[in-house]
Each structure stands twice: as C-alpha cells, then as structure tokens.
C-alpha cells in the first residue's frame, strides 16, 4: 500500500473546516489518498498534548474525519509529545495512550507519533533506563501502537524521528547512531517519516532513500517539505513537484506533501504531486506538469477587469517557484534588471528601455491582482504581491534615473521608498547584522543603517 497525500503539519494558523472540505475534494479528484492532521499550533498537538479534546472539539474532529472518509481518503492524526514527555513516567505514557485512543474512537485510520523539532536530551532517569533517545522513543511508540492495534487491528502507525533528515543525522542530533538504534528497536510495522537530505530537500534520490532504508530497516515514508513556507513568511512556493525521480515511488512507503501554510496557495503542490504519483513514465517532466497545473488554476485568477493572461500567471508563479530556484521567466527578468542597472555596453540605453517596459507591465499586473474576485486567494497572495510590486517600482525609478544621465552613473532617491518605512523595522535591521555568503557562512556587518 503506497500512501500519497497531504500533511497539515506547518507552524501557523491551522486551516479551517471549509478549507479542509475543499482539500478533501481536490485530493480525491487528483488521486491522493491520505491526509495527516498535525498542525503544530493546534494546542492539543504539542503544547497540551496530554489533554484530550473537549466535547465540542471532539465533535468537530469527528465531523472532520467523516468528511475525509466521505471522499474515500484515509485520516491520520499526529500527536507530538516530545517537548516535555518523560518517557519512563507511567502517567505520561497513560496520558499518551488516552489521547491516541480518543482519536481512534473518533474514527481515525491511523496515528503518527511525532518527535520532531524537540530537545534531544533525556532526563537522567530515562537515560539510565534506555541509554539513548531512540530507544526511549521506540519503547513508548511500541507500547502505544500495540495497545491501539489490540483494539483496532490494521491501524496505520507512523513515527517521526528527532533527526528526520540526513543533515540532522550528520550533526549528531538525537545522538550518535540514532537511526540505527531506532531501526532496531521500533516495531517493524511502524512507518518512519523522512524529509530527505535536508529539512527542505532540493533532491531526493533513489540511492539516498535506499541507504536510509538500510539503517531504518524499512522503507521511509517521505514527509516532503518542498512546498512548505512556514520557515520564511516572505515566501510562497508555487513551482512543480520536482527533484524526485519516478523510481523513488518504488523505494518509499509513500509521499505526503507539507504545502504552503496559506491554503489557497496549495494548488500547485497537490496537483503536481498527484500527477507525479500517477505518472506512467518512463520520465517525469516537472515543467510540463507545472504548466498544465497552472492552466487548470488560471480561472481562479479572474479579476474585475476580466481573466488573467496565462503568460502573466506563469511569470507570477515563476517568481515564487521552488525553494532553491526561481522559474525561467523570473530569471529572465532578474538578468534584464541587472543589465539595465549596471550594463556598460554600447546598448545599455536600449537594454534599460526594454527593462522599463517589461518591469512596468509586471508592476501593473501585480496591482491588478488586488481586484481578484477570489478574495481568499487575494488575501493569501496580498503581502507577497505588495512586496514584489514595491521592489519593481523602485527598480523602475532607478532605471529611469539612469536613462536621464549622460553616462549611466547615478545615485537614486525615491520619495516612495524612504528609510525606515521601506525595508525597515527590527527584523530587517537584525537581518542586516549578518551577511550570508554562497557557501552558507555568515560574516558580521558593523554598519546598522535604520
């Protein structure tokens, strides 16, 4: 059984019941079969994991499970006790079982015990008893799952390790030999989540997951953060499912995507994952799937003045493509802007003029998006589109000022981009204190311009 679907597992406001209803319909339509509920900021998921849902919350959760089942999808519930669980405390172990039992009684098809993003130290008592974090976590998981499966045979069970990507393992997170110890101690019928070489993995290869499977003694279940954006509030990810070969499907237990926090922006992640899962092969063309999915999404971009042009939507999505790359249309604009502002060849005026025409068209397109008839979609895009429009506007002013000179040498001032109000605030100033270099290192900057 190959699992494919969606994880609501980000930091930030959880989706609404209406959004999840739309999600389930889309998943069923696009061939995805599994939904994992584990929003980090549902208090019962992590902060107060010991407390069962109250009656009203339990009724809402039961309705959500039923809505999921109505579309033929599996509903998995994730709980993250790792912030403060005492692995050897009978009360904590009983509380965890009570919480999980409540969710199974509400109709869940499976449970996920999530030990990600937690301190990786054991208290002295647990350390003396198990000797390692992996052994302590496996013991708790084995007991809970065994008790639940005694009541509900066939229950799906999954586990997220504390080091859930190769970079974390290499850094020693969770302790030396964590994966091997977990693989040996954890019930072989419990799936293990894995995000790939990194938390947000540019590529996940067959060789990589085979090595992980060897250490875990089972095929990993991919928790794919390719389209996640909760780590950077300025970004959204609208590119295709990419960087994974079709052969990966034979080497993993399944693939679940953790998409943009903003529900209206999840179309591309879900649609292209569905295409990937069902692609007959032999090759996967992410760009082709991307353009097809954008074509399907285009009607949502109707404005009060009429439909949006497909090429404009491609450009917009290319500006928010994938975590490690921009789309080709965005790269073309960046190259043109760079040439317009710094070019010194005989044609620099022609290049700058071309840039002005292109950037003005794109800036005005961003302004028109404020009149999208789909207001939830506009609300999700609004802040990012505003930033994009402001940066284009400043570049246009800089290019215009350069054209007004005889030699292209100019220092630009804009009345609409003033110090402190443009790129201002504490966070922006903090960011300027360290400069990051292409190799990932940082160096300190002594100057602090407000």
FENSUL-V358726 format. One record per backbone hydrogen bond with DSSP energy under -0.5 kcal/mol. NH is the residue of the N-H (numbers start at 0). CO is the residue of the C=O. E is the energy in kcal/mol with one decimal. If there is no record, write none. Layout:
[[NH/CO/E] [NH/CO/E]]
//
This chain:
[[2/0/-0.5] [2/252/-1.8] [4/254/-1.8] [5/33/-1.9] [6/256/-3.1] [7/5/-0.5] [7/35/-2.8] [8/6/-1.3] [19/15/-2.4] [20/16/-2.1] [21/17/-2.1] [22/18/-2.6] [23/19/-2.7] [24/20/-1.8] [25/21/-2.3] [26/22/-3.0] [27/23/-2.4] [28/24/-2.0] [29/25/-2.3] [30/27/-0.8] [31/26/-2.7] [32/3/-2.1] [33/3/-2.1] [34/73/-2.4] [35/5/-2.7] [36/34/-0.6] [36/75/-3.0] [37/7/-2.0] [37/35/-0.7] [39/9/-1.7] [40/9/-0.6] [40/11/-0.5] [41/38/-2.0] [42/40/-0.8] [44/41/-2.6] [45/41/-0.9] [47/42/-3.2] [48/45/-1.3] [50/47/-1.9] [51/49/-0.6] [57/53/-3.1] [58/54/-2.4] [59/55/-2.1] [60/56/-2.5] [61/57/-2.6] [62/58/-2.2] [63/59/-2.0] [64/60/-2.5] [65/61/-2.4] [66/62/-2.4] [67/63/-2.1] [68/64/-2.6] [69/65/-2.2] [70/66/-0.6] [70/67/-1.2] [71/68/-2.5] [72/67/-1.8] [73/32/-3.0] [75/34/-3.0] [75/73/-0.6] [76/109/-2.3] [77/36/-3.1] [78/111/-2.6] [79/44/-3.1] [80/78/-0.6] [81/113/-0.7] [83/80/-1.1] [84/80/-1.4] [86/84/-0.7] [88/85/-1.9] [89/87/-0.6] [92/88/-2.3] [93/89/-2.3] [94/90/-2.4] [95/91/-2.4] [96/92/-1.9] [97/93/-2.4] [98/94/-2.5] [99/95/-2.4] [100/96/-2.7] [101/97/-2.3] [102/98/-1.6] [103/99/-2.2] [104/100/-2.7] [105/101/-1.2] [106/103/-1.6] [107/102/-2.0] [108/74/-2.8] [109/74/-1.0] [110/155/-2.3] [111/76/-2.6] [112/157/-2.7] [113/78/-2.7] [113/111/-0.7] [114/112/-0.6] [114/159/-2.2] [126/122/-2.5] [127/123/-2.2] [128/124/-1.6] [129/125/-2.8] [130/125/-0.7] [130/126/-1.3] [135/131/-1.8] [136/132/-2.7] [137/133/-2.5] [138/134/-2.0] [139/135/-1.9] [140/136/-2.6] [141/137/-3.0] [142/138/-1.9] [143/139/-2.4] [144/140/-2.7] [145/141/-2.3] [146/142/-2.2] [147/143/-2.4] [148/144/-2.8] [149/145/-1.4] [150/146/-0.8] [150/147/-0.6] [151/147/-2.8] [154/151/-1.5] [155/108/-2.4] [157/110/-2.2] [158/190/-1.7] [159/112/-2.4] [160/158/-0.6] [160/192/-0.5] [163/161/-0.9] [165/195/-1.9] [166/196/-1.8] [168/164/-1.8] [169/165/-2.9] [170/166/-1.5] [171/168/-1.7] [172/167/-2.3] [174/171/-2.2] [177/174/-1.5] [180/176/-2.5] [181/177/-2.8] [182/178/-3.0] [183/179/-1.9] [184/180/-2.0] [185/181/-3.0] [189/186/-2.0] [190/156/-2.5] [190/188/-0.5] [192/158/-2.8] [193/220/-1.7] [194/163/-2.8] [196/202/-0.6] [200/198/-0.6] [203/242/-2.2] [208/204/-1.9] [209/205/-2.3] [210/206/-1.8] [211/207/-2.1] [212/208/-2.8] [213/209/-1.9] [214/210/-1.7] [215/211/-2.5] [216/212/-1.8] [217/212/-1.2] [220/191/-3.0] [221/219/-0.6] [221/253/-2.5] [222/193/-2.1] [223/221/-0.8] [223/255/-3.1] [224/222/-0.7] [227/224/-1.6] [231/228/-1.6] [234/231/-1.8] [237/235/-0.6] [237/319/-4.1] [238/320/-2.5] [241/239/-0.7] [244/203/-0.6] [247/244/-1.7] [248/245/-1.8] [249/246/-1.4] [250/247/-1.7] [251/247/-0.7] [252/219/-2.7] [253/219/-0.6] [254/2/-2.4] [255/221/-2.9] [256/4/-2.7] [257/223/-2.8] [258/256/-0.7] [262/260/-0.7] [264/261/-1.9] [265/262/-2.1] [269/265/-2.2] [270/266/-2.9] [271/267/-2.1] [272/268/-1.5] [273/269/-2.5] [274/270/-1.8] [275/271/-2.3] [276/272/-2.9] [277/273/-1.6] [278/274/-0.8] [278/275/-0.7] [284/282/-0.5] [285/283/-0.7] [288/284/-2.2] [289/285/-2.5] [290/286/-2.6] [291/287/-2.2] [292/288/-2.4] [293/289/-2.5] [294/290/-2.0] [295/291/-1.7] [296/292/-1.8] [297/293/-1.7] [299/296/-2.0] [300/297/-2.6] [301/298/-1.0] [302/305/-2.6] [303/370/-1.1] [305/302/-1.6] [312/308/-1.7] [313/309/-2.3] [314/310/-2.0] [315/311/-2.6] [316/312/-2.8] [317/313/-2.4] [318/314/-1.4] [318/315/-0.6] [319/315/-0.5] [319/316/-1.1] [320/317/-0.8] [321/324/-2.3] [324/321/-1.1] [326/317/-2.8] [330/326/-2.4] [331/327/-2.2] [332/328/-1.7] [333/329/-2.4] [334/330/-2.5] [335/331/-2.2] [336/332/-2.8] [337/333/-2.4] [338/334/-2.2] [339/335/-2.4] [340/336/-2.0] [341/337/-1.9] [342/338/-2.0] [347/344/-1.8] [350/346/-2.5] [351/347/-2.4] [352/348/-2.2] [353/349/-2.3] [354/350/-2.4] [355/351/-2.4] [356/352/-2.1] [357/353/-2.3] [358/354/-3.5] [359/355/-2.2] [360/356/-1.7] [361/357/-2.1] [362/358/-2.9] [363/359/-2.4] [364/360/-1.7] [365/361/-2.2] [366/362/-1.8] [367/363/-1.9] [368/364/-1.2] [369/366/-1.5] [370/367/-2.2] [371/368/-1.6] [372/301/-2.8] [373/301/-0.5] [374/372/-1.4] [377/373/-2.2] [378/374/-3.2] [379/375/-2.0] [380/376/-1.8] [381/377/-2.6] [384/380/-2.6] [385/381/-2.5] [386/382/-2.1] [387/383/-2.4] [388/384/-2.7] [389/385/-2.5] [390/386/-2.3] [391/387/-2.2] [392/388/-2.4] [393/389/-2.1] [394/390/-2.2] [395/391/-2.4] [396/392/-2.0] [397/393/-2.2] [398/394/-2.5] [399/395/-2.5] [400/396/-2.3] [401/397/-2.0] [402/398/-2.3] [403/399/-1.2] [404/401/-1.7] [409/407/-0.7] [411/409/-0.5] [416/413/-1.3] [420/417/-0.6] [420/418/-0.8] [421/417/-2.5] [422/420/-0.5] [428/424/-2.2] [429/425/-2.9] [430/426/-2.5] [431/427/-1.4] [432/428/-0.5] [432/429/-1.3] [433/430/-1.0] [434/442/-3.1] [435/433/-0.5] [436/440/-3.0] [439/436/-2.7] [442/434/-2.0] [444/432/-2.6] [445/443/-0.5] [449/447/-0.7]]
//
